[in-house]
Amino acid sequence: MTGTAQQAAIAGASAGKPGFPDPDAAAEAHRRLLTDSSIQFDLPHKEIERHPPPEWLLAAIRAIKHAAEWVGPAWPWILGGLALLLVAVLILTFFPSARDWLRETFGRGRPAEETEQWVPEVAVARQLLEEADALATQGRYDEAAHLLLFRSIEDIERWRGDIVRPSLTSRDIASAEALPDEARGVFSGIVAAVERSLFAGRPLSQSDWQDARGDYASFALGRA
């Protein structure tokens, strides 16, 4: 078969094959595509309008520049001082013991009459003991000790709100340096009893309750 015959055979086979593109149809489709106004084929150049910055911003920048030039080589010292101040604020925020130490260290020079001691009011203490005894007579010693603890925390918070914070546990409050030594001992004993019943799963006995009650009554009322 000659070359011309082969080309004719291929053209005939292609013409009879389904889906083979028709050159005229393809050209018509391309023409319609180019004339379709809903399709964008080029990106025209557009000038961006540039507006000068406002005068107040320029004045602020000039003021900052003048201040920086005036301070000059002192900038490292200023930045270092600000960094130290930030570290100190973070320490005092997240470590209550640091605040207590700072308060105790720089508060020692205050006159003795300005140092207020925490002692529950007699009427408040009597009312609390009556409510706790009512629970204890029913054998609910754990609840009675819990009541002593929670009411004592409320009383301490009324006395010194800076000692009691939501992030602190009862044990943290009991170890606060601001509490008087006697109050710290009594409060720590109540905390230990409550933790033993609440976390160790060991219900308080009548003897345990009597010990906690006696310590609180001796401290608050001066008698058991």
The 8 nearest C-alpha neighbors of each residue, nearest first, counted from 0:
[[1, 4, 5, 2, 3, 8, 6, 7],
 [0, 2, 4, 3, 5, 6, 7, 8],
 [3, 1, 5, 4, 6, 0, 7, 8],
 [4, 2, 6, 5, 1, 7, 0, 8],
 [3, 5, 7, 1, 2, 6, 0, 8],
 [4, 6, 2, 8, 7, 3, 9, 1],
 [7, 5, 9, 3, 8, 4, 10, 2],
 [6, 8, 4, 10, 5, 9, 11, 3],
 [7, 9, 5, 11, 6, 10, 4, 12],
 [10, 8, 12, 6, 11, 7, 13, 5],
 [11, 9, 13, 7, 12, 8, 14, 6],
 [10, 12, 8, 14, 9, 13, 7, 15],
 [13, 11, 9, 15, 14, 10, 8, 16],
 [14, 12, 10, 16, 15, 11, 9, 19],
 [13, 15, 11, 12, 16, 10, 19, 17],
 [14, 16, 12, 13, 17, 11, 19, 10],
 [17, 15, 13, 14, 19, 12, 18, 11],
 [18, 16, 19, 15, 14, 13, 20, 12],
 [19, 17, 20, 16, 21, 15, 14, 13],
 [18, 20, 17, 16, 21, 13, 14, 15],
 [21, 19, 18, 22, 25, 24, 23, 17],
 [20, 22, 24, 23, 25, 19, 26, 14],
 [23, 21, 25, 24, 26, 20, 27, 19],
 [22, 24, 26, 25, 21, 27, 28, 20],
 [25, 23, 27, 21, 26, 22, 28, 20],
 [26, 24, 22, 28, 23, 27, 21, 29],
 [25, 27, 29, 23, 24, 28, 22, 30],
 [28, 26, 30, 24, 29, 25, 23, 31],
 [29, 27, 25, 31, 30, 26, 24, 32],
 [28, 30, 32, 26, 27, 31, 25, 33],
 [29, 31, 27, 33, 32, 28, 26, 34],
 [32, 30, 34, 28, 29, 33, 35, 27],
 [33, 31, 29, 35, 30, 34, 28, 38],
 [32, 34, 30, 31, 35, 29, 36, 38],
 [33, 35, 31, 32, 36, 30, 38, 29],
 [34, 36, 32, 37, 33, 38, 31, 39],
 [37, 35, 38, 34, 39, 33, 32, 40],
 [36, 38, 35, 39, 34, 32, 40, 33],
 [39, 37, 36, 35, 40, 32, 33, 34],
 [40, 38, 41, 37, 36, 42, 35, 33],
 [39, 41, 38, 42, 33, 36, 43, 37],
 [42, 40, 39, 43, 38, 44, 33, 36],
 [43, 41, 44, 40, 39, 45, 38, 46],
 [42, 44, 41, 45, 40, 46, 39, 47],
 [45, 43, 42, 46, 41, 47, 48, 40],
 [46, 44, 47, 43, 42, 48, 49, 41],
 [45, 47, 48, 44, 49, 43, 42, 50],
 [48, 46, 49, 45, 44, 50, 43, 51],
 [47, 49, 46, 50, 45, 51, 52, 44],
 [48, 50, 47, 51, 46, 52, 53, 45],
 [49, 51, 48, 52, 53, 47, 54, 46],
 [50, 52, 53, 49, 54, 57, 48, 56],
 [53, 51, 50, 54, 56, 57, 55, 49],
 [54, 52, 56, 55, 51, 57, 50, 58],
 [53, 55, 57, 56, 58, 52, 59, 51],
 [54, 56, 58, 57, 53, 59, 52, 60],
 [57, 55, 59, 58, 54, 53, 60, 52],
 [56, 58, 54, 60, 59, 55, 61, 53],
 [57, 59, 55, 61, 56, 60, 54, 62],
 [60, 58, 56, 62, 57, 61, 55, 63],
 [59, 61, 57, 63, 62, 58, 64, 56],
 [62, 60, 64, 58, 59, 63, 65, 57],
 [61, 63, 59, 65, 64, 60, 66, 58],
 [64, 62, 66, 60, 61, 65, 67, 59],
 [63, 65, 61, 67, 62, 66, 60, 68],
 [64, 66, 68, 62, 67, 63, 69, 61],
 [67, 65, 69, 63, 68, 64, 62, 70],
 [68, 66, 64, 70, 69, 65, 71, 63],
 [67, 69, 71, 65, 66, 70, 64, 63],
 [68, 70, 66, 67, 71, 65, 64, 72],
 [71, 69, 67, 68, 73, 66, 72, 74],
 [70, 72, 68, 69, 73, 67, 74, 66],
 [73, 71, 74, 70, 75, 76, 68, 69],
 [74, 72, 76, 71, 75, 70, 77, 78],
 [73, 75, 77, 76, 72, 78, 71, 70],
 [76, 74, 78, 77, 73, 79, 72, 80],
 [77, 75, 79, 73, 74, 78, 80, 72],
 [76, 78, 74, 80, 79, 75, 81, 73],
 [79, 77, 81, 75, 80, 76, 74, 82],
 [78, 80, 76, 82, 77, 81, 75, 83],
 [81, 79, 77, 83, 82, 78, 76, 84],
 [80, 82, 84, 78, 79, 83, 85, 77],
 [81, 83, 79, 85, 84, 80, 78, 86],
 [84, 82, 86, 80, 85, 81, 87, 79],
 [83, 85, 81, 87, 82, 86, 80, 88],
 [84, 86, 82, 88, 83, 87, 81, 89],
 [85, 87, 83, 89, 84, 88, 90, 82],
 [88, 86, 84, 90, 85, 89, 83, 91],
 [87, 89, 85, 91, 86, 90, 92, 84],
 [90, 88, 92, 86, 87, 91, 93, 85],
 [91, 89, 87, 92, 88, 93, 94, 86],
 [90, 92, 88, 94, 89, 98, 93, 97],
 [93, 91, 89, 90, 94, 88, 95, 98],
 [92, 94, 90, 91, 89, 95, 88, 97],
 [93, 95, 96, 91, 97, 90, 92, 98],
 [96, 94, 98, 97, 99, 93, 91, 92],
 [97, 95, 99, 98, 94, 100, 175, 91],
 [98, 96, 100, 95, 99, 94, 91, 101],
 [97, 99, 101, 95, 96, 100, 91, 102],
 [100, 98, 96, 102, 97, 101, 103, 95],
 [101, 99, 97, 103, 98, 102, 104, 96],
 [102, 100, 98, 104, 99, 103, 97, 105],
 [103, 101, 99, 100, 106, 104, 105, 98],
 [102, 104, 100, 106, 101, 105, 99, 107],
 [105, 103, 101, 102, 106, 100, 107, 99],
 [104, 106, 102, 107, 103, 101, 108, 100],
 [105, 107, 103, 108, 102, 104, 109, 101],
 [108, 106, 109, 105, 104, 103, 110, 102],
 [107, 109, 106, 110, 105, 111, 104, 103],
 [110, 108, 107, 106, 111, 113, 114, 112],
 [109, 111, 112, 113, 108, 114, 107, 106],
 [110, 112, 114, 113, 109, 115, 108, 107],
 [113, 111, 110, 114, 115, 109, 116, 108],
 [112, 114, 111, 110, 115, 109, 116, 106],
 [115, 113, 111, 112, 116, 110, 109, 106],
 [114, 116, 113, 117, 112, 111, 158, 179],
 [117, 115, 118, 179, 114, 178, 177, 158],
 [118, 116, 119, 115, 158, 178, 179, 155],
 [117, 119, 219, 116, 120, 182, 218, 121],
 [120, 118, 219, 124, 121, 117, 123, 154],
 [121, 119, 123, 122, 124, 118, 219, 125],
 [120, 122, 124, 123, 125, 220, 119, 219],
 [123, 121, 125, 124, 120, 126, 119, 127],
 [122, 124, 120, 126, 121, 125, 127, 119],
 [123, 125, 121, 127, 122, 126, 120, 119],
 [126, 124, 128, 122, 127, 123, 121, 129],
 [127, 125, 129, 123, 124, 128, 122, 130],
 [126, 128, 124, 130, 125, 129, 131, 123],
 [127, 129, 131, 125, 130, 126, 132, 124],
 [128, 130, 132, 126, 127, 131, 125, 133],
 [131, 129, 133, 127, 128, 132, 126, 134],
 [130, 132, 143, 128, 134, 133, 129, 127],
 [133, 131, 135, 129, 134, 130, 128, 136],
 [134, 132, 130, 131, 136, 135, 129, 137],
 [133, 135, 131, 139, 132, 137, 136, 143],
 [134, 136, 132, 138, 140, 139, 137, 133],
 [137, 135, 133, 138, 134, 132, 139, 140],
 [138, 136, 135, 134, 139, 133, 140, 132],
 [137, 139, 135, 136, 140, 134, 205, 141],
 [140, 138, 135, 134, 137, 142, 141, 143],
 [139, 141, 143, 135, 142, 138, 203, 208],
 [142, 140, 144, 143, 139, 203, 145, 202],
 [143, 141, 145, 144, 140, 139, 146, 134],
 [142, 144, 131, 140, 146, 145, 141, 134],
 [143, 145, 147, 141, 146, 142, 140, 148],
 [146, 144, 142, 148, 143, 147, 193, 149],
 [145, 147, 143, 149, 144, 148, 150, 142],
 [148, 146, 144, 145, 150, 149, 151, 143],
 [149, 147, 145, 151, 146, 150, 152, 144],
 [150, 148, 152, 146, 151, 147, 145, 153],
 [149, 151, 153, 152, 147, 148, 146, 154],
 [152, 150, 154, 148, 153, 149, 147, 155],
 [151, 153, 155, 149, 154, 150, 156, 148],
 [154, 152, 150, 156, 151, 155, 157, 149],
 [153, 155, 151, 157, 152, 156, 150, 158],
 [156, 154, 158, 152, 157, 153, 159, 151],
 [155, 157, 160, 153, 159, 158, 154, 163],
 [158, 156, 154, 155, 159, 160, 153, 152],
 [157, 159, 155, 156, 154, 160, 117, 153],
 [160, 158, 156, 161, 157, 162, 155, 163],
 [159, 161, 156, 162, 163, 157, 158, 155],
 [162, 160, 159, 163, 164, 156, 158, 95],
 [161, 163, 160, 159, 164, 172, 156, 175],
 [164, 162, 156, 161, 160, 172, 167, 165],
 [163, 165, 166, 167, 162, 161, 160, 168],
 [166, 164, 167, 163, 168, 162, 169, 172],
 [165, 167, 164, 168, 163, 171, 93, 95],
 [168, 166, 164, 165, 171, 169, 172, 163],
 [167, 169, 171, 170, 172, 166, 165, 164],
 [168, 170, 172, 171, 173, 190, 167, 152],
 [169, 171, 173, 168, 172, 174, 190, 187],
 [172, 170, 168, 174, 169, 173, 167, 175],
 [173, 171, 169, 175, 170, 174, 168, 163],
 [172, 174, 170, 187, 171, 183, 175, 186],
 [173, 175, 171, 172, 176, 170, 183, 187],
 [176, 174, 172, 177, 173, 178, 171, 162],
 [175, 177, 178, 174, 99, 179, 103, 100],
 [176, 178, 175, 179, 99, 162, 103, 116],
 [179, 177, 176, 183, 175, 182, 180, 117],
 [178, 180, 182, 181, 183, 116, 177, 117],
 [181, 179, 183, 182, 184, 178, 176, 185],
 [182, 180, 184, 183, 179, 185, 218, 178],
 [181, 183, 185, 179, 184, 180, 186, 178],
 [184, 182, 180, 186, 181, 185, 173, 178],
 [183, 185, 187, 181, 182, 186, 188, 180],
 [186, 184, 182, 188, 187, 183, 214, 215],
 [185, 187, 183, 189, 188, 184, 173, 182],
 [186, 188, 190, 184, 173, 185, 189, 183],
 [189, 187, 191, 185, 186, 190, 184, 192],
 [190, 188, 192, 186, 191, 187, 211, 193],
 [189, 191, 187, 193, 188, 192, 194, 186],
 [190, 192, 188, 194, 189, 193, 195, 187],
 [193, 191, 195, 189, 190, 194, 188, 196],
 [192, 194, 190, 196, 195, 191, 197, 145],
 [195, 193, 197, 191, 198, 196, 192, 190],
 [196, 194, 199, 192, 193, 197, 198, 201],
 [195, 197, 201, 202, 200, 193, 194, 199],
 [196, 198, 194, 195, 200, 193, 199, 201],
 [199, 197, 194, 200, 195, 196, 201, 193],
 [200, 198, 195, 201, 196, 197, 194, 202],
 [199, 201, 196, 198, 197, 202, 195, 194],
 [200, 202, 196, 199, 195, 203, 197, 198],
 [203, 201, 196, 200, 141, 204, 195, 140],
 [204, 202, 141, 207, 140, 196, 201, 208],
 [203, 205, 207, 206, 208, 202, 140, 141],
 [204, 206, 208, 207, 209, 140, 203, 138],
 [205, 207, 209, 204, 208, 210, 203, 211],
 [208, 206, 204, 210, 205, 209, 203, 211],
 [207, 209, 205, 211, 206, 210, 140, 212],
 [208, 210, 212, 206, 207, 211, 213, 205],
 [209, 211, 213, 207, 208, 212, 214, 206],
 [212, 210, 208, 214, 213, 209, 189, 215],
 [211, 213, 209, 215, 210, 214, 208, 216],
 [212, 214, 216, 223, 210, 215, 211, 209],
 [215, 213, 217, 211, 212, 216, 185, 210],
 [214, 216, 218, 212, 213, 217, 219, 185],
 [215, 217, 213, 219, 223, 220, 218, 214],
 [218, 216, 221, 222, 223, 214, 215, 220],
 [217, 219, 215, 216, 221, 220, 214, 182],
 [218, 220, 216, 119, 217, 221, 215, 118],
 [221, 219, 216, 222, 217, 218, 121, 124],
 [220, 222, 217, 218, 219, 216, 223, 215],
 [223, 221, 217, 220, 216, 218, 219, 213],
 [222, 217, 213, 216, 221, 214, 220, 212]]
